[in-house]
């Protein structure tokens, strides 16, 4: 588990065999979509349902980097999920989660 200073936390991810495209809200196309970033939220992975949580912090974008601003001290989890253009999870879901401590 990593320990980092309070403030901004930038997430950078590397993706293979998937095309990140700026077509958020458009129909699903196999092999392409975008990324959902979550802070202290378990990624929703129910097939056919949007992977956007009903509560909590998340960002929905077509970029392999995102910065969370003013992250407070304490234990946190950061998750990312590849999703279809229509925000539904891939099948099977593709997620990654890391925990860290902010001092």
Secondary structure as GFF3:
##gff-version 3
##sequence-region A 1 103
A	DSSP	beta_strand	2	4	.	.	.	ID=ss1
A	DSSP	beta_strand	7	12	.	.	.	ID=ss2
A	DSSP	beta_strand	19	20	.	.	.	ID=ss3
A	DSSP	beta_strand	32	39	.	.	.	ID=ss4
A	DSSP	beta_strand	57	61	.	.	.	ID=ss5
A	DSSP	beta_strand	65	71	.	.	.	ID=ss6
A	DSSP	beta_strand	74	83	.	.	.	ID=ss7
A	DSSP	beta_strand	89	102	.	.	.	ID=ss8
###
